[in-house]
Amino acid sequence: MHGPEERRKYLNLVQRSAARTNVSLNAYGLMSSHVHWAVTGSEDPLSTLLHPLHTAFGLWWNRTHDGLGQVFAERPRSVVIHHDEALATLIAYIHNNPV
């Protein structure tokens, strides 16, 4: 996400995608080349949040910037954490990552 317009669009789409899942969003970090998420799971796989979100953003990006093809090159990776302490550490990492 390079500029404020892209960030606003992405975050607006997050709200729509999250409303369709049981995933709880705990933290995020938007960098120019990637995104970090800390979510609390549910029965829904993470793809129920990310697939519609990244598809909608990619379509918007390509229309807006005369682009073609994928906007998010790699598949999302998941890390399972079992303790609140580890979640707090992950959230701190995500919030400090853009620094």
The first five atom37 places (N, CA, C, CB, O) and aatype in JSON, in Angstrom:
{
  "aatype": [12, 8, 7, 14, 6, 6, 1, 1, 11, 18, 10, 2, 10, 19, 5, 1, 15, 0, 0, 1, 16, 2, 19, 15, 10, 2, 0, 18, 7, 10, 12, 15, 15, 8, 19, 8, 17, 0, 19, 16, 7, 15, 6, 3, 14, 10, 15, 16, 10, 10, 8, 14, 10, 8, 16, 0, 13, 7, 10, 17, 17, 2, 1, 16, 8, 3, 7, 10, 7, 5, 19, 13, 0, 6, 1, 14, 1, 15, 19, 19, 9, 8, 8, 3, 6, 0, 10, 0, 16, 10, 9, 0, 18, 9, 8, 2, 2, 14, 19],
  "atom_mask": [
    [1, 1, 1, 1, 1],
    [1, 1, 1, 1, 1],
    [1, 1, 1, 0, 1],
    [1, 1, 1, 1, 1],
    [1, 1, 1, 1, 1],
    [1, 1, 1, 1, 1],
    [1, 1, 1, 1, 1],
    [1, 1, 1, 1, 1],
    [1, 1, 1, 1, 1],
    [1, 1, 1, 1, 1],
    [1, 1, 1, 1, 1],
    [1, 1, 1, 1, 1],
    [1, 1, 1, 1, 1],
    [1, 1, 1, 1, 1],
    [1, 1, 1, 1, 1],
    [1, 1, 1, 1, 1],
    [1, 1, 1, 1, 1],
    [1, 1, 1, 1, 1],
    [1, 1, 1, 1, 1],
    [1, 1, 1, 1, 1],
    [1, 1, 1, 1, 1],
    [1, 1, 1, 1, 1],
    [1, 1, 1, 1, 1],
    [1, 1, 1, 1, 1],
    [1, 1, 1, 1, 1],
    [1, 1, 1, 1, 1],
    [1, 1, 1, 1, 1],
    [1, 1, 1, 1, 1],
    [1, 1, 1, 0, 1],
    [1, 1, 1, 1, 1],
    [1, 1, 1, 1, 1],
    [1, 1, 1, 1, 1],
    [1, 1, 1, 1, 1],
    [1, 1, 1, 1, 1],
    [1, 1, 1, 1, 1],
    [1, 1, 1, 1, 1],
    [1, 1, 1, 1, 1],
    [1, 1, 1, 1, 1],
    [1, 1, 1, 1, 1],
    [1, 1, 1, 1, 1],
    [1, 1, 1, 0, 1],
    [1, 1, 1, 1, 1],
    [1, 1, 1, 1, 1],
    [1, 1, 1, 1, 1],
    [1, 1, 1, 1, 1],
    [1, 1, 1, 1, 1],
    [1, 1, 1, 1, 1],
    [1, 1, 1, 1, 1],
    [1, 1, 1, 1, 1],
    [1, 1, 1, 1, 1],
    [1, 1, 1, 1, 1],
    [1, 1, 1, 1, 1],
    [1, 1, 1, 1, 1],
    [1, 1, 1, 1, 1],
    [1, 1, 1, 1, 1],
    [1, 1, 1, 1, 1],
    [1, 1, 1, 1, 1],
    [1, 1, 1, 0, 1],
    [1, 1, 1, 1, 1],
    [1, 1, 1, 1, 1],
    [1, 1, 1, 1, 1],
    [1, 1, 1, 1, 1],
    [1, 1, 1, 1, 1],
    [1, 1, 1, 1, 1],
    [1, 1, 1, 1, 1],
    [1, 1, 1, 1, 1],
    [1, 1, 1, 0, 1],
    [1, 1, 1, 1, 1],
    [1, 1, 1, 0, 1],
    [1, 1, 1, 1, 1],
    [1, 1, 1, 1, 1],
    [1, 1, 1, 1, 1],
    [1, 1, 1, 1, 1],
    [1, 1, 1, 1, 1],
    [1, 1, 1, 1, 1],
    [1, 1, 1, 1, 1],
    [1, 1, 1, 1, 1],
    [1, 1, 1, 1, 1],
    [1, 1, 1, 1, 1],
    [1, 1, 1, 1, 1],
    [1, 1, 1, 1, 1],
    [1, 1, 1, 1, 1],
    [1, 1, 1, 1, 1],
    [1, 1, 1, 1, 1],
    [1, 1, 1, 1, 1],
    [1, 1, 1, 1, 1],
    [1, 1, 1, 1, 1],
    [1, 1, 1, 1, 1],
    [1, 1, 1, 1, 1],
    [1, 1, 1, 1, 1],
    [1, 1, 1, 1, 1],
    [1, 1, 1, 1, 1],
    [1, 1, 1, 1, 1],
    [1, 1, 1, 1, 1],
    [1, 1, 1, 1, 1],
    [1, 1, 1, 1, 1],
    [1, 1, 1, 1, 1],
    [1, 1, 1, 1, 1],
    [1, 1, 1, 1, 1]
  ],
  "atom_positions": [
    [[0.84, -1.16, 0.0], [0.0, 0.0, 0.0], [0.9, 1.23, 0.0], [-0.96, -0.01, 1.21], [1.58, 1.52, 0.98]],
    [[0.88, 1.91, -1.08], [1.83, 3.01, -1.22], [1.34, 4.33, -0.66], [2.17, 3.19, -2.65], [2.12, 5.07, -0.07]],
    [[0.07, 4.64, -0.83], [-0.4, 5.95, -0.39], [-1.65, 5.85, 0.45], [0.0, 0.0, 0.0], [-2.19, 4.77, 0.67]],
    [[-2.11, 7.01, 0.93], [-3.28, 7.03, 1.81], [-4.55, 6.52, 1.13], [-3.5, 8.44, 2.31], [-5.39, 5.9, 1.78]],
    [[-4.7, 6.78, -0.16], [-5.89, 6.29, -0.86], [-5.95, 4.76, -0.86], [-5.92, 6.82, -2.31], [-7.0, 4.17, -0.62]],
    [[-4.82, 4.13, -1.14], [-4.75, 2.68, -1.17], [-5.01, 2.09, 0.22], [-3.39, 2.22, -1.68], [-5.73, 1.1, 0.36]],
    [[-4.42, 2.71, 1.23], [-4.62, 2.24, 2.6], [-6.09, 2.35, 3.02], [-3.73, 3.03, 3.58], [-6.65, 1.44, 3.62]],
    [[-6.71, 3.5, 2.7], [-8.13, 3.69, 3.02], [-8.99, 2.64, 2.34], [-8.59, 5.09, 2.62], [-9.87, 2.05, 2.96]],
    [[-8.74, 2.41, 1.06], [-9.53, 1.44, 0.31], [-9.37, 0.05, 0.92], [-9.11, 1.42, -1.18], [-10.36, -0.66, 1.13]],
    [[-8.14, -0.34, 1.19], [-7.88, -1.66, 1.77], [-8.62, -1.82, 3.1], [-6.36, -1.88, 1.97], [-9.28, -2.83, 3.33]],
    [[-8.51, -0.83, 3.98], [-9.14, -0.93, 5.29], [-10.67, -0.91, 5.19], [-8.67, 0.21, 6.19], [-11.34, -1.56, 5.99]],
    [[-11.23, -0.19, 4.24], [-12.68, -0.24, 4.02], [-13.11, -1.64, 3.59], [-13.1, 0.8, 2.96], [-14.14, -2.14, 4.02]],
    [[-12.31, -2.25, 2.73], [-12.63, -3.61, 2.29], [-12.46, -4.62, 3.43], [-11.73, -4.0, 1.11], [-13.16, -5.63, 3.47]],
    [[-11.54, -4.35, 4.34], [-11.36, -5.23, 5.5], [-12.65, -5.3, 6.29], [-10.19, -4.73, 6.4], [-13.09, -6.38, 6.68]],
    [[-13.27, -4.16, 6.53], [-14.51, -4.13, 7.3], [-15.59, -4.99, 6.64], [-15.02, -2.69, 7.46], [-16.29, -5.74, 7.32]],
    [[-15.71, -4.88, 5.33], [-16.72, -5.67, 4.62], [-16.41, -7.16, 4.69], [-16.81, -5.24, 3.17], [-17.31, -7.97, 4.94]],
    [[-15.15, -7.52, 4.46], [-14.77, -8.94, 4.47], [-14.9, -9.53, 5.87], [-13.33, -9.11, 3.97], [-15.37, -10.65, 6.02]],
    [[-14.48, -8.79, 6.88], [-14.53, -9.29, 8.26], [-15.98, -9.5, 8.72], [-13.82, -8.31, 9.22], [-16.25, -10.4, 9.5]],
    [[-16.89, -8.68, 8.23], [-18.3, -8.81, 8.63], [-18.9, -10.13, 8.14], [-19.11, -7.63, 8.07], [-19.93, -10.57, 8.66]],
    [[-18.29, -10.75, 7.16], [-18.8, -12.0, 6.6], [-18.18, -13.25, 7.23], [-18.56, -12.02, 5.12], [-18.47, -14.36, 6.79]],
    [[-17.35, -13.07, 8.24], [-16.66, -14.21, 8.85], [-16.84, -14.18, 10.37], [-15.16, -14.2, 8.5], [-17.41, -13.24, 10.92]],
    [[-16.37, -15.22, 11.01], [-16.33, -15.26, 12.48], [-14.93, -14.97, 13.0], [-16.8, -16.62, 12.98], [-14.67, -15.14, 14.19]],
    [[-14.04, -14.53, 12.15], [-12.66, -14.22, 12.54], [-12.64, -12.88, 13.26], [-11.72, -14.2, 11.3], [-13.24, -11.92, 12.8]],
    [[-11.95, -12.82, 14.39], [-11.78, -11.57, 15.13], [-10.43, -10.96, 14.78], [-11.89, -11.8, 16.66], [-9.4, -11.62, 14.89]],
    [[-10.44, -9.71, 14.38], [-9.22, -9.01, 14.01], [-8.62, -8.38, 15.27], [-9.49, -7.92, 12.92], [-9.28, -7.59, 15.95]],
    [[-7.36, -8.73, 15.58], [-6.69, -8.22, 16.77], [-5.69, -7.11, 16.46], [-5.98, -9.34, 17.47], [-5.57, -6.16, 17.23]],
    [[-4.99, -7.23, 15.35], [-3.97, -6.24, 14.99], [-3.65, -6.38, 13.51], [-2.69, -6.4, 15.86], [-3.86, -7.44, 12.91]],
    [[-3.13, -5.3, 12.94], [-2.68, -5.35, 11.55], [-1.52, -4.38, 11.37], [-3.84, -5.02, 10.57], [-1.33, -3.46, 12.16]],
    [[-0.77, -4.62, 10.33], [0.3, -3.72, 9.94], [0.34, -3.67, 8.42], [0.0, 0.0, 0.0], [0.53, -4.69, 7.76]],
    [[0.15, -2.48, 7.87], [0.17, -2.31, 6.42], [1.52, -1.73, 6.01], [-0.99, -1.4, 5.93], [1.85, -0.6, 6.38]],
    [[2.28, -2.5, 5.27], [3.55, -2.02, 4.74], [3.39, -1.83, 3.23], [4.72, -3.01, 5.07], [2.37, -2.23, 2.66]],
    [[4.37, -1.24, 2.59], [4.26, -1.0, 1.15], [4.29, -2.3, 0.35], [5.39, -0.08, 0.68], [3.78, -2.35, -0.77]],
    [[4.9, -3.35, 0.9], [5.03, -4.59, 0.13], [4.26, -5.77, 0.69], [6.47, -4.95, 0.04], [4.17, -6.81, 0.03]],
    [[3.7, -5.65, 1.89], [2.97, -6.78, 2.48], [2.12, -6.31, 3.64], [3.95, -7.86, 2.93], [2.19, -5.16, 4.07]],
    [[1.31, -7.23, 4.14], [0.39, -6.95, 5.25], [0.57, -8.03, 6.31], [-1.09, -6.89, 4.75], [0.73, -9.2, 5.99]],
    [[0.55, -7.63, 7.57], [0.55, -8.57, 8.69], [-0.8, -8.5, 9.38], [1.71, -8.26, 9.7], [-1.37, -7.42, 9.55]],
    [[-1.31, -9.66, 9.78], [-2.56, -9.74, 10.52], [-2.38, -10.61, 11.75], [-3.69, -10.3, 9.64], [-1.68, -11.62, 11.7]],
    [[-3.01, -10.23, 12.85], [-3.16, -11.1, 14.02], [-4.67, -11.27, 14.19], [-2.46, -10.49, 15.34], [-5.39, -10.31, 14.46]],
    [[-5.12, -12.48, 14.02], [-6.55, -12.76, 14.13], [-6.77, -13.88, 15.14], [-7.15, -13.14, 12.75], [-5.92, -14.74, 15.35]],
    [[-7.94, -13.84, 15.75], [-8.36, -14.93, 16.6], [-9.29, -15.77, 15.78], [-9.04, -14.41, 17.92], [-10.29, -15.28, 15.25]],
    [[-8.96, -17.04, 15.67], [-9.67, -17.92, 14.77], [-11.06, -18.31, 15.21], [0.0, 0.0, 0.0], [-11.52, -18.0, 16.3]],
    [[-11.67, -19.0, 14.31], [-13.0, -19.55, 14.51], [-13.07, -20.81, 13.67], [-14.13, -18.53, 14.14], [-12.05, -21.37, 13.29]],
    [[-14.26, -21.23, 13.39], [-14.41, -22.37, 12.49], [-14.03, -21.99, 11.07], [-15.86, -22.9, 12.54], [-13.66, -22.84, 10.26]],
    [[-14.12, -20.7, 10.76], [-13.8, -20.24, 9.41], [-12.29, -20.25, 9.17], [-14.36, -18.82, 9.18], [-11.53, -19.8, 10.03]],
    [[-11.84, -20.76, 8.03], [-10.41, -20.64, 7.72], [-10.06, -19.18, 7.41], [-10.04, -21.56, 6.52], [-10.92, -18.39, 7.04]],
    [[-8.8, -18.85, 7.56], [-8.34, -17.48, 7.3], [-8.68, -17.04, 5.88], [-6.84, -17.39, 7.53], [-8.88, -15.85, 5.63]],
    [[-8.73, -17.96, 4.96], [-9.03, -17.62, 3.56], [-10.42, -17.0, 3.4], [-8.91, -18.85, 2.68], [-10.65, -16.28, 2.43]],
    [[-11.35, -17.27, 4.32], [-12.67, -16.66, 4.21], [-12.61, -15.16, 4.42], [-13.64, -17.29, 5.21], [-13.49, -14.43, 3.97]],
    [[-11.58, -14.7, 5.1], [-11.35, -13.26, 5.25], [-10.48, -12.74, 4.11], [-10.68, -12.96, 6.6], [-10.84, -11.77, 3.45]],
    [[-9.34, -13.39, 3.89], [-8.34, -12.83, 2.98], [-8.66, -12.97, 1.5], [-7.03, -13.47, 3.25], [-8.35, -12.07, 0.71]],
    [[-9.27, -14.06, 1.1], [-9.53, -14.24, -0.33], [-10.46, -13.15, -0.89], [-10.14, -15.62, -0.58], [-10.1, -12.51, -1.88]],
    [[-11.64, -12.93, -0.3], [-12.48, -11.86, -0.85], [-11.85, -10.47, -0.69], [-13.83, -11.88, -0.17], [-12.02, -9.61, -1.55]],
    [[-11.14, -10.26, 0.42], [-10.48, -8.98, 0.66], [-9.43, -8.69, -0.41], [-9.85, -8.95, 2.04], [-9.45, -7.63, -1.02]],
    [[-8.54, -9.63, -0.63], [-7.44, -9.4, -1.57], [-7.91, -9.43, -3.02], [-6.36, -10.44, -1.37], [-7.33, -8.76, -3.87]],
    [[-8.95, -10.21, -3.31], [-9.51, -10.2, -4.66], [-10.13, -8.84, -4.97], [-10.57, -11.33, -4.83], [-9.87, -8.25, -6.01]],
    [[-10.96, -8.34, -4.05], [-11.61, -7.03, -4.26], [-10.57, -5.92, -4.36], [-12.6, -6.73, -3.12], [-10.68, -5.03, -5.2]],
    [[-9.55, -5.96, -3.48], [-8.53, -4.91, -3.53], [-7.73, -5.0, -4.82], [-7.6, -5.02, -2.31], [-7.43, -3.98, -5.44]],
    [[-7.38, -6.21, -5.23], [-6.63, -6.38, -6.48], [-7.39, -5.87, -7.69], [0.0, 0.0, 0.0], [-6.82, -5.22, -8.56]],
    [[-8.69, -6.16, -7.75], [-9.51, -5.65, -8.86], [-9.55, -4.13, -8.85], [-10.94, -6.23, -8.78], [-9.4, -3.49, -9.89]],
    [[-9.75, -3.55, -7.66], [-9.77, -2.09, -7.55], [-8.41, -1.5, -7.95], [-10.14, -1.66, -6.11], [-8.35, -0.54, -8.71]],
    [[-7.34, -2.08, -7.43], [-5.98, -1.59, -7.73], [-5.73, -1.6, -9.24], [-4.92, -2.45, -7.02], [-5.26, -0.61, -9.8]],
    [[-6.04, -2.71, -9.89], [-5.79, -2.82, -11.33], [-6.62, -1.82, -12.13], [-6.08, -4.23, -11.8], [-6.13, -1.24, -13.1]],
    [[-7.88, -1.61, -11.73], [-8.72, -0.61, -12.42], [-8.16, 0.8, -12.21], [-10.18, -0.68, -11.92], [-8.09, 1.6, -13.15]],
    [[-7.77, 1.09, -10.98], [-7.31, 2.43, -10.63], [-5.95, 2.76, -11.22], [-7.26, 2.58, -9.13], [-5.7, 3.9, -11.61]],
    [[-5.06, 1.78, -11.28], [-3.68, 2.02, -11.7], [-3.35, 1.41, -13.06], [-2.73, 1.46, -10.67], [-2.18, 1.24, -13.4]],
    [[-4.38, 1.08, -13.83], [-4.19, 0.45, -15.14], [-3.26, -0.75, -15.04], [-3.62, 1.46, -16.14], [-2.39, -0.95, -15.89]],
    [[-3.45, -1.54, -14.0], [-2.62, -2.72, -13.78], [-3.24, -3.95, -14.4], [0.0, 0.0, 0.0], [-4.36, -3.92, -14.92]],
    [[-2.51, -5.03, -14.33], [-2.97, -6.3, -14.85], [-2.32, -7.4, -14.02], [-2.63, -6.45, -16.38], [-1.11, -7.39, -13.82]],
    [[-3.11, -8.33, -13.54], [-2.56, -9.47, -12.83], [-2.64, -9.35, -11.33], [0.0, 0.0, 0.0], [-3.37, -8.51, -10.79]],
    [[-1.89, -10.2, -10.66], [-1.94, -10.3, -9.2], [-1.35, -9.07, -8.53], [-1.2, -11.55, -8.74], [-0.37, -8.49, -8.99]],
    [[-1.97, -8.69, -7.43], [-1.44, -7.61, -6.6], [-0.71, -8.22, -5.41], [-2.59, -6.66, -6.13], [0.33, -7.7, -4.98]],
    [[-1.25, -9.3, -4.87], [-0.61, -10.02, -3.77], [0.03, -11.27, -4.35], [-1.65, -10.39, -2.64], [-0.67, -12.2, -4.77]],
    [[1.36, -11.3, -4.39], [2.07, -12.35, -5.1], [2.1, -13.68, -4.36], [3.47, -11.91, -5.37], [1.99, -14.73, -4.99]],
    [[2.25, -13.65, -3.06], [2.4, -14.91, -2.33], [1.12, -15.26, -1.57], [3.57, -14.82, -1.36], [0.33, -14.38, -1.22]],
    [[0.94, -16.54, -1.34], [-0.19, -16.99, -0.54], [0.04, -16.6, 0.92], [-0.4, -18.52, -0.67], [1.18, -16.53, 1.37]],
    [[-1.04, -16.35, 1.65], [-0.88, -16.03, 3.07], [-0.29, -17.21, 3.84], [-2.24, -15.62, 3.69], [-0.53, -18.37, 3.51]],
    [[0.47, -16.89, 4.87], [1.0, -17.91, 5.77], [0.35, -17.73, 7.13], [2.55, -17.82, 5.88], [0.13, -16.61, 7.59]],
    [[0.06, -18.83, 7.77], [-0.56, -18.8, 9.1], [0.4, -19.36, 10.13], [-1.88, -19.58, 9.11], [1.13, -20.31, 9.86]],
    [[0.38, -18.76, 11.31], [1.13, -19.25, 12.45], [0.12, -19.42, 13.58], [2.31, -18.28, 12.84], [-0.59, -18.47, 13.93]],
    [[0.06, -20.6, 14.15], [-0.87, -20.86, 15.24], [-0.17, -20.57, 16.56], [-1.39, -22.33, 15.2], [0.94, -21.04, 16.8]],
    [[-0.83, -19.79, 17.43], [-0.29, -19.48, 18.74], [-1.29, -19.99, 19.78], [-0.03, -17.94, 18.9], [-2.51, -19.89, 19.59]],
    [[-0.77, -20.52, 20.87], [-1.64, -21.14, 21.86], [-1.74, -20.39, 23.18], [-1.16, -22.52, 22.14], [-2.51, -20.79, 24.05]],
    [[-0.99, -19.3, 23.36], [-0.99, -18.61, 24.64], [-1.2, -17.12, 24.44], [0.33, -18.87, 25.4], [-0.78, -16.56, 23.43]],
    [[-1.84, -16.48, 25.42], [-2.07, -15.04, 25.36], [-0.76, -14.26, 25.3], [-2.88, -14.59, 26.57], [-0.68, -13.22, 24.65]],
    [[0.28, -14.77, 25.98], [1.58, -14.1, 25.96], [2.14, -14.07, 24.54], [2.58, -14.79, 26.91], [2.69, -13.05, 24.11]],
    [[2.0, -15.17, 23.84], [2.5, -15.23, 22.46], [1.7, -14.28, 21.57], [2.43, -16.67, 21.92], [2.26, -13.67, 20.67]],
    [[0.4, -14.16, 21.8], [-0.42, -13.23, 21.03], [0.03, -11.8, 21.28], [-1.91, -13.39, 21.38], [0.12, -11.0, 20.34]],
    [[0.31, -11.46, 22.53], [0.8, -10.12, 22.85], [2.14, -9.84, 22.16], [0.95, -9.95, 24.37], [2.37, -8.73, 21.68]],
    [[3.02, -10.83, 22.12], [4.3, -10.68, 21.44], [4.1, -10.49, 19.95], [5.19, -11.9, 21.7], [4.76, -9.65, 19.33]],
    [[3.19, -11.25, 19.36], [2.88, -11.12, 17.93], [2.32, -9.74, 17.62], [1.88, -12.2, 17.49], [2.73, -9.11, 16.64]],
    [[1.4, -9.25, 18.44], [0.82, -7.92, 18.22], [1.89, -6.84, 18.32], [-0.31, -7.65, 19.24], [1.9, -5.91, 17.52]],
    [[2.79, -6.96, 19.28], [3.89, -5.99, 19.4], [4.77, -6.03, 18.16], [4.74, -6.29, 20.67], [5.18, -4.98, 17.65]],
    [[5.07, -7.23, 17.66], [5.88, -7.37, 16.44], [5.18, -6.68, 15.27], [6.12, -8.86, 16.12], [5.8, -5.92, 14.52]],
    [[3.89, -6.94, 15.11], [3.15, -6.36, 13.99], [3.12, -4.85, 14.06], [1.71, -6.91, 13.96], [3.34, -4.17, 13.06]],
    [[2.86, -4.31, 15.24], [2.81, -2.85, 15.39], [4.16, -2.18, 15.21], [2.25, -2.5, 16.73], [4.23, -1.03, 14.79]],
    [[5.24, -2.89, 15.53], [6.59, -2.32, 15.37], [7.19, -2.6, 13.99], [7.52, -2.87, 16.45], [8.19, -1.99, 13.63]],
    [[6.6, -3.5, 13.22], [7.17, -3.89, 11.93], [7.35, -2.73, 10.97], [6.3, -4.93, 11.29], [8.4, -2.67, 10.31]],
    [[6.4, -1.8, 10.84], [6.62, -0.68, 9.9], [7.73, 0.27, 10.32], [5.36, 0.09, 9.75], [8.24, 1.03, 9.5]],
    [[8.12, 0.22, 11.61], [9.17, 1.1, 12.12], [10.47, 0.59, 11.64], [9.16, 1.2, 13.65], [11.51, 1.16, 11.94]]
  ]
}
